[in-house]
Amino acid sequence: MIPVPEPKKVVETSTKFLTEFKEFISRGNVVDLAIGVIMGAAFGKIVTALVSDIIMPPIGLILKGINFKDLYLPLNGKHYATLADAQKDGAAILAYGNFINTVIEFVIISACVFALVKAINTLKRTEAAVAKPTRTEELLTEIRDSLKKE
């Protein structure tokens, strides 16, 4: 028979767990991470739409009407009119056109993240350069300068 824990211990353990969980959730880092994940997912959707709807159609037009999403290689040796037909048949497929789209999306997202980090670092450097010395630093500088005169 499985021993049943005392109700008092269950309440104490549950309360302790809930208190620790509340402390964990209320930390700024967790909230910042959650916001970052949500914004990243939304940004990813925007980039996906940019690549598939804005960037790839002109590239396909330049390459004589090629739609990258339709580039595939069926591994069963059969020929299919479209990727959808091959998928309906259940054929094993190398969808390399979709891979090309994904690589382009990755490059765009990476460039945007790089630009964002670079802008943030530039702002931090500017703030550090503009920061005035504290009163203590000013006094120490004055003491140093007066000692040099003597």
N, C-alpha and C positions, 0 to 999 in steps of 0.2 A: 504494500500500500504506500502511496506517495504521501509524505507528511505535508500537512497544510500549514503554511506559515501563519503566524499570529497576525491578526488584523492591524495591530499597532505597528509592527515592523513593516508591513506592506505600505501603510500610510507614510511612515517616516522615510522609507526608501523611495517611494514615489515623489514625495515632496522634495527630497534632496535632488532627485533626478530632474524634476521640473525646474528647480532653482538653478541648477547647473546649465540646463538647456537654455533657460531665459538669459543667463549671463553670456552664454556662447552666442546666441542669436543677436543680442543687443550690442555686440562688439562692432565697431565701425568697419573692420576688415571684412566681416562676413557680409554686411550690407553692401559694401563697395563691390565685393566679388559678385554678388547676386545682380547688382545693377550692370556690372561689366558683362556678365554672361547674357543678360537680356538684350543689352545694346549690341553686343557682338552678333547675336542671332539675327537681330533686325538688320544690322549692317550687312551681314552675309546674304540675306535675301535681296537687299538692294543691289549688291554687287552681282549676284546671280542674274538678276533681271537686266542689269547693265550689260553684262557679257552676252547673255543669250539674245537679248532684244535690240541692243544698240551696236555692240562691237562686232559680233559674229556675222550678222547679215551683210554688212559691207565687205567683210573679208571673204565671205562666201561668194558674193557677186564678183569681186575681183578674180576669184578662182573659178570663174565660169559656173556660178550657181550652185556651188557645193554647200550643202547644209551639214555642218560638222556633227550635228546630233544624229544624222543618218549614216555616218561612216562606221562601218562595223565589218567584222570578219567572222562568218559562221564557221565553227570548227568541225562541223559534221560533213563538210564537203558539198553540201547542197547550195543552190543559189536561190535567194529570196529577193522579191521585188523591193521590199522595205524591211526595216529593222523590226517593225511591229509584226510583220508576217513571220519573221524568224522567231520572235519571242512567242507568238501564238503556237508555233510548231514545237516549242520547247527546246529549240536548238541551243547548244552551248555557243556563246557569242563573245568575241572580244569587241567591246564597244569603244574603240579607240577614239572616236570623234567626241564622245562624251568626256573621255579622259582629257582631251585637248581643251575642251571648255573648262573643265575643273582646274587644269593647270593655269589657264589664263586668269580665272577667278582668284586663284591663290596668289599669283603675281600681283594682281591689282590690290588685293587685301593686304599683302605684305608691304607694298609700296605705301598704302594709306597708313598702316600702323607705323611704318618707319617715319613718315612725314609727321605724324602726330607725336611720336616720341621725340623727334628732333625739335619740334616746336615747343614742347614742354620743357626740354632741356635748355633751349635758348631762353625761355622765360625765367627759368630758375637761375641761370647764369646772370641774367639782367637784374633780377631781384637781389642776388647776392652782391653784385657790383654796386647797386644803388644803396644798399643797406648802410645806414650811418653807424659809426662806432658807438658803443654804449658809453654811458657817463664814466664808468670805471676805466674803459679803454682810453678815453680822452684824458682822464687824470693821470693814468700811467704814462701816456705819451708826454704830457706836460712835465712830469717828474723826470722822465728820461732826458728830455730836451734841456731841462734846467741843470741836470747833472753833467751833461756834455759841455755846457757853457763854462762850468767851473774848472 
